[in-house]
């Protein structure tokens, strides 16, 4: 029999552990809350007990998502990772009899090469961002200052991602005080990434000069990409929508998201000869295994190697 009250209370304690003891973000905790809710709903409908769940139950749960719900293998594996963390913790608290996820078969994820901007596409994209002639026209035939300011803000936001590999949430969460300025140029940014882990990301000299000049009159306590003075930053949804529009204006036939700009940065590093361990540190990856997807994208460098034969 499924005891929903006990489950909900245990889930609440687990999420508090993640938030306060492990330092996970509220966004991550929300995702865990949702994943565990889907698992609980499925168990309850199947008449199964969450405290005595077996390996077969986990595998059936995976199959149900893949077959009946058409959920991708990547998302199913993420949910199984959530369940694994939950049951490991619950086992230590002696709330469950075992961890049914540990030995369960996981769905195979298809190998996908990341999408990124080629050098020519990146140049075209950046030129489109800088071109003020393509700003929307108002009913009086002029380009209002607000639209010009908005374009400049997104130009610097996407430029920062292309030159630092920051996640969109990390970039939008930056305050001016997180940017190290030396002689008016931005040298590095201090980032609080996943798991509340801090890292320093250096900036290329050319972009740092432009970025630093843009920041020079902004108060240290302001968000770098605030909508206006004293306001919060733009939303990640707004940034994604603006990026889609600019990619379309640039005539690039790819689905480019802020995360694909992160891929572009990593690919440029790899083609410049960076080691995976360095890319891992710059991107803030937890494991080198996550960074290894970029071994498939160093096409420029591979072509140079082959050309020497």
C-alpha positions in Angstrom: 0.0 0.0 0.0 1.3 3.5 -0.9 1.4 5.8 2.0 1.3 9.2 0.4 1.6 11.2 3.6 4.8 9.5 4.7 6.2 9.9 1.1 5.5 13.6 0.9 7.0 14.2 4.4 10.1 12.2 3.4 10.4 14.0 0.1 10.2 17.3 2.0 13.0 16.3 4.3 15.1 15.1 1.4 14.7 18.4 -0.5 15.6 20.3 2.7 18.8 18.2 2.9 19.7 19.1 -0.7 19.0 22.8 -0.3 20.6 23.4 3.1 23.2 20.7 3.5 24.3 20.0 -0.1 23.9 23.6 -1.3 21.8 22.8 -4.4 19.9 25.6 -6.0 16.1 26.0 -5.7 15.8 25.3 -9.4 17.5 21.9 -8.9 15.3 21.1 -5.9 12.2 22.0 -7.9 13.3 19.5 -10.6 13.9 16.8 -7.9 10.5 17.5 -6.4 8.8 17.1 -9.8 10.7 13.9 -10.7 9.8 12.3 -7.3 6.2 13.3 -7.8 6.0 11.5 -11.2 7.5 8.4 -9.6 5.0 8.5 -6.7 2.0 9.0 -9.0 3.1 6.0 -11.1 3.7 3.8 -8.1 0.3 4.8 -6.6 -1.5 4.0 -9.8 0.2 0.6 -10.0 -0.6 -0.2 -6.4 3.1 -0.4 -5.4 4.8 0.6 -2.1 7.5 3.2 -2.5 9.3 2.0 0.6 9.6 -1.6 -0.7 10.2 -0.8 -4.4 12.2 -3.3 -6.4 14.5 -3.2 -9.4 11.7 -4.5 -11.6 9.5 -1.5 -10.6 12.2 1.0 -11.6 12.7 -0.7 -15.0 8.9 -0.8 -15.6 8.7 2.9 -14.6 11.4 3.6 -17.2 9.6 1.6 -19.9 6.3 3.3 -19.2 7.9 6.7 -19.7 9.7 5.7 -22.9 6.7 3.8 -24.4 3.6 5.5 -23.1 4.7 9.0 -22.4 7.3 9.3 -25.3 9.8 10.8 -22.9 13.4 10.9 -24.2 16.1 8.6 -22.7 18.0 11.6 -21.4 15.1 12.7 -19.3 14.3 9.2 -18.1 18.0 8.9 -17.0 17.8 12.2 -15.2 14.7 11.0 -13.3 16.4 7.8 -12.4 19.4 9.8 -11.1 17.0 11.7 -8.9 15.5 8.5 -7.6 18.9 7.1 -6.9 19.9 10.1 -4.8 16.6 10.0 -3.0 16.8 6.3 -2.1 20.5 6.5 -1.1 19.5 9.2 1.3 16.4 7.5 2.5 18.3 4.2 3.1 20.7 6.1 5.4 17.7 7.5 7.3 16.4 3.9 7.6 13.1 5.0 5.9 13.4 2.4 3.1 14.5 -1.2 2.9 16.9 -0.7 0.0 17.9 1.2 -3.1 16.0 -0.3 -6.1 17.7 2.1 -8.6 21.3 1.0 -8.2 21.0 -2.3 -10.2 18.3 -1.3 -12.6 19.0 -1.1 -16.3 19.1 2.4 -17.6 17.9 3.4 -21.1 20.6 3.8 -23.7 21.1 7.4 -24.8 21.7 8.0 -28.5 25.1 9.6 -29.1 24.5 13.2 -30.3 27.1 15.6 -31.5 26.5 19.0 -29.8 25.2 21.8 -32.0 27.4 24.9 -32.1 28.2 27.9 -34.3 30.9 27.5 -36.9 33.4 30.4 -37.0 31.7 31.9 -40.0 28.3 31.6 -38.4 29.6 33.1 -35.2 31.0 36.1 -37.1 27.7 36.6 -38.9 25.7 36.3 -35.7 27.9 38.8 -33.9 27.7 41.2 -36.9 23.9 41.0 -36.8 23.9 41.9 -33.1 26.1 44.9 -33.8 24.0 46.2 -36.7 21.6 48.8 -35.4 19.9 49.1 -38.8 17.9 46.0 -38.2 16.2 47.2 -35.0 12.4 47.2 -35.0 10.9 50.4 -36.4 8.2 52.2 -34.3 5.0 53.7 -35.7 6.8 57.1 -36.2 9.6 55.6 -38.3 12.4 55.9 -35.7 14.4 53.5 -33.6 13.6 54.3 -29.9 16.5 54.5 -27.5 15.0 51.7 -25.4 15.3 49.2 -28.3 18.9 50.3 -28.9 19.7 49.8 -25.2 18.0 46.4 -25.2 20.0 45.3 -28.3 23.3 46.4 -26.6 22.4 44.4 -23.4 21.8 41.2 -25.4 24.9 41.8 -27.5 27.0 41.8 -24.3 25.0 38.9 -22.8 25.5 36.6 -25.8 29.0 37.9 -26.2 29.8 36.9 -22.6 28.5 33.4 -23.2 30.6 33.1 -26.4 33.7 34.3 -24.5 33.3 32.5 -21.2 30.9 29.5 -21.7 28.7 30.6 -18.8 25.3 29.0 -18.4 22.5 31.5 -19.1 21.4 31.3 -15.5 25.0 32.0 -14.4 25.3 35.0 -16.7 22.0 36.5 -15.7 22.8 36.1 -12.1 26.0 38.1 -12.3 26.4 41.4 -10.4 28.9 44.1 -11.4 30.8 43.2 -8.2 31.4 39.7 -9.7 33.4 41.1 -12.6 37.1 41.8 -11.9 38.0 45.1 -13.6 41.6 46.1 -14.1 42.3 49.5 -15.7 38.8 49.6 -17.1 39.0 46.1 -18.7 37.1 43.0 -17.5 39.6 40.3 -16.7 37.5 37.6 -15.2 34.0 36.8 -13.8 33.3 35.1 -10.5 30.5 32.5 -11.0 28.4 30.6 -8.5 27.5 27.5 -10.6 25.7 24.2 -10.0 25.9 22.9 -6.4 26.7 26.4 -5.2 30.3 25.9 -6.4 32.3 29.0 -7.2 34.7 29.4 -10.1 36.7 32.2 -11.7 36.5 32.4 -15.5 39.0 34.5 -17.3 37.9 36.6 -20.3 39.7 37.2 -23.6 41.4 40.6 -23.8 39.4 42.0 -26.7 36.0 41.1 -25.2 37.2 42.1 -21.8 37.9 45.6 -23.0 34.5 46.1 -24.5 32.7 44.5 -21.5 34.6 46.6 -19.0 33.8 49.8 -20.9 30.1 48.9 -20.8 30.2 48.3 -17.1 32.3 51.3 -16.1 29.4 53.5 -14.8 27.3 50.7 -13.3 27.0 50.5 -9.5 28.8 47.4 -8.0 25.6 46.1 -6.5 23.6 46.1 -9.7 22.8 43.0 -11.8 25.0 43.2 -14.9 22.1 42.5 -17.2 19.4 44.3 -15.3 16.4 45.4 -17.3 16.9 48.9 -15.8 18.7 50.5 -12.9 17.7 48.9 -9.7 15.7 46.1 -11.4 16.3 42.3 -11.7 17.9 40.8 -14.8 16.0 39.8 -17.9 14.5 36.3 -17.7 16.1 33.3 -19.3 12.9 32.9 -21.4 13.3 36.4 -22.8 16.9 35.8 -23.6 16.1 32.6 -25.5 13.4 34.4 -27.5 15.7 37.3 -28.4 18.5 34.9 -29.4 16.1 33.0 -31.7 15.2 36.2 -33.4 18.8 37.3 -33.9 19.8 33.8 -35.2 17.0 34.1 -37.7 18.0 37.6 -38.8 21.6 36.3 -39.3 20.3 33.7 -41.7 21.6 30.8 -39.6 19.6 27.6 -40.2 20.3 26.0 -36.8 18.4 25.7 -33.6 20.6 27.9 -31.4 19.8 28.3 -27.7 21.9 30.0 -25.0 23.3 26.5 -24.2 24.5 26.1 -27.8 26.5 29.3 -27.3 28.2 27.4 -24.4 28.9 24.6 -26.8 30.4 27.1 -29.2 32.8 28.4 -26.6 33.9 24.8 -25.6 34.3 23.9 -29.3 36.5 27.0 -29.9 38.6 26.1 -26.9 39.1 22.5 -28.2 40.0 23.7 -31.7 42.5 26.2 -30.1 44.3 23.2 -28.4 42.8 23.3 -24.9 42.8 20.1 -22.9 39.6 18.5 -21.7 40.5 19.0 -18.1 40.9 22.8 -18.7 37.5 22.9 -20.6 35.9 21.0 -17.7 37.2 23.6 -15.2 36.1 26.6 -17.3 32.6 25.2 -17.9 32.1 24.1 -14.3 31.4 20.5 -15.1 31.2 18.1 -12.2 32.7 15.2 -14.1 35.1 14.9 -17.0 32.6 12.5 -18.5 30.3 15.4 -19.2 33.1 17.3 -21.0 34.0 14.3 -23.2 31.1 15.0 -25.6 33.5 17.7 -27.0 35.9 15.0 -28.3 33.4 14.6 -31.1 33.4 18.3 -32.2 37.1 19.3 -32.7 36.7 19.1 -36.5 38.9 22.0 -37.2 41.8 20.5 -35.2 41.3 17.1 -36.7 41.4 18.5 -40.2 44.7 20.2 -39.4 46.1 17.0 -38.1 45.0 15.0 -41.2 46.4 17.8 -43.5 49.9 17.0 -42.1 49.9 13.4 -43.4 
